[in-house]
Amino acid sequence: MKPKLLLLCVVAWLCWSCNDQCKETRVVRRFSNVTYSLMELRTQVKAESPRSLVQPGKMYVKGKYLYVNEIKKGIHIIDNGNPASPKFITFINIPGNGDIAVRDNILYADSFCDLVSIDIANPTAPKEVGRVKNVFKTGLFDGGGWSLNESIGAISDQNVEWVEETIAVNCEDNVPPTSWWGGIIWMMADRASFSSGSSASPQSSGGSNGQAGSMARFALDRNFLYAVSQSQMHLFKIDKPAQPVDFTTINLGWGIETIFPYNNKLFIGSATGMFIYDNTNPAEPKQLSNFQHARACDPVVVHEDIAYVTLRAGTACGGGQNQLDLVDVSNPSAPQLIKSYQMENPHGLSIDFPTLFLCEGEHGLKVFDVSERFSVDKNQLAHFEDMHAYDVISLGKTLLLIGEDGFYQYDSSNPKNLRLLSKIPVGKAI
Amino acid sequence: MKKIAYLCLLLAATAANAQTGKSPRFVNHTEFGGLFGRVKYDNPYTGNQEQVDSKTSLTIQTFNGVQLNRRLSAGVTLGMDWYKAALLNPIAGGMRYDLVGRKNVQLFGTLDAGYAFAWFHDDSEGFDTKGGLMVNPGLGIKVGKPGSAAFTLALTYKRQEAHVTKAPLWDQKERFEDRVYNRLALRLGISF
C-alpha cells in the first residue's frame, strides 16, 4: 500500500510543477524624454575640476594637449606632454557637446543647438568667448535624439540609458523586446551626431589647427569651420577666431556623418556614400561627385589619390555590409572603386602611409600595410583584439585610440608591434 | 558543470570496478518516451498577456551498467532530448534500484544525474546554445521474469538546464537566455 501512496504523491507533485522556466536577460537601450531650457544651458559652459572618463566620444589633438569629448557633457583637456603619463588638467562643462575643433587658442565646440568658442590660452582656465546661437536644429547622441524648439527656447532631448531587463520567455521563440517600436526612427544613431556640423582637421592655413579623428564632424580649413550635421554642412567664418559667424549652410542630403578635409577638398562620409567637394574657395564648396555605395556608416580618410572608406553595418546604421573600400580619387569628379575588403565592424580609421589603422569596434584595432592596394587584406600587420576601438588618430610615432573602455596611447614607430604607452581607463578616479 | 558530469562518470566507473569475485552482470535499460511540460510566459505579440503553452518533447536514453547487488545496478546513461529549440545530449551517471514487487512485476527507482551537451544542436547565426546540468529521478514498473528481459514503464521528473547566447536586437547590447526545462518524463523501455 505504502509505495502506491508514495507513487501517487510523486506523480501529483510532478504534474503540478512541470513548468519550464526560461528567463531572457538583455541589456536594452531605454529612452527618457527631458526638456532643457536654452537660457539655462547657455549659462553652463564653464571650466570645472578634472574628472574621470565616463563615456568618451571623439578626441582631438593639438600640440601637447588632447581634447576628449565626454558624450553630451563636455570636454576633458589632457596634458599629453609625456604620452606615458597624460594628465587631466580641466574639464569644460558643455551641455550637449559631441565635437571639437581647435584653431590657435580657440576651441570650437557644439552645445546642442549652439556653436561655442572657448579661449583655451590658459588650459587650466578656459572661458567662453563667443557663441553662435540656434544653428543646429537636431542631433543624436548614442541613439537618443534632441531637437531645438525655437519658439519656447528649449531643447527636447532623449536621455539614453542601458538597462538590464529579464523577462519570462517561452523557451523557443526569438521574442522581440517589449518596446520594439521604441527607436526605429533613430536608425541612424551614432555615438554623437548633429543636425549641423562637427569638426575635423588636417589642412591648415593661417592659424594652426589641431588634428581630429576620422569620426569628426567638424573641420577647419583656412578661415572657415565646417560642421556637418545629418543633412547639412554649416560654414562658420572664423576671421576673428573668438567670434565665429554663421556664414552659410549647404544641404547635403540625408545621413551625413563625417568630414575630412584634404588638399583643398572636403571628403564627406554619409550613410549612402562619399561626397567630394572642391574647396578651392573655402567660402563656397562645390560638389564634385558623390561616390554611392551600400547604405552604412562610413568615415573616410584620404592619402594622395586614394580614399579609404569604411562601411559599417549594424544596429544603428542600417545596411548590411562591413567593409573597407579603397577608392581612386585622382579624378575627384569621378571616383572609382579600387577594391573592397571585408571587415568585421569598422569604425574610425587613420592613415600614416603606408600604414592604415582601422578600428573594429569591439573587435579591436587592425593595422594594415596598404602600399599594395589590391592586397591590403594579405598585408595585415597586426590585430589587437583585447580592446574596444572607436576612433584612432595616428601622429606618426604615436597612436591615439579611443574606445568605450578608455583612451589608449601607443608607440607606433613599429606598426607591427604597437607598444602601449598609457591607458586612461573609463571610470578611473583622477 | 562539465566537471560534475565527469565526476559522475568516474563514480559510475568506480562503482563498476568495485566488483569483486565473480564477473559482474551487465545491465542495459533502453527507453524512449516523451517529456511533458508547460511554459508560462508573457506573450509580447498580445500585449504581454500571460500565456500558458503545453510542451512535449521526444526523449531516448540508454543506461548501461552493472548489477552491484540483487537490487542495485549502476552505470552510465546516454540520452538524446529533442526540445523544440535545443537538441541536447545528456551524459549521466545512473542507477536503478528494485524497490518492491512480486516476481514478475517490480517497482523500481531510477536516478540519472549529469550534464547535457549541445553537440548535435545546430544554432542559427548569432546564437550559441549550451547544455547544462541534468537530474532525472523517478519511479518505474518492470514487467518480466527476473534475470531475463523485461518491459519497463517509468515516470520520472527531469530537470535540464541550458544556456543560450543570442544575437542582440537592434537596441540591445547583450542578450542571453537561461533555460530550465522542468518536465514529466514518461518512458517505455526494455531492460535485460
Interface residues (C-beta under 8 A of the other chain):
Chain A: P3 L7 V10 V11 L14 C15 S17 C18 N19 D20 Q21 C22 K23 E24 T25 R26 V27 V28 R29 G143 W162 I167 A168 V169 N170 C171 E172 D173 N174 V175 P176 P177 T178 W180 G182 G183 T315 A316
Chain B: F36 G37 R38 V39 K40 Y41 D42 N43 P44 N48 Q51 D53 K55 Y83 K84 A85 L99 V100 L107 G138 L139 L155 Y157 K166 P168 L169 W170 D171 Q172 K173 E174 R175 F176 E177 D178 R179 V180 Y181 N182 R183 L184
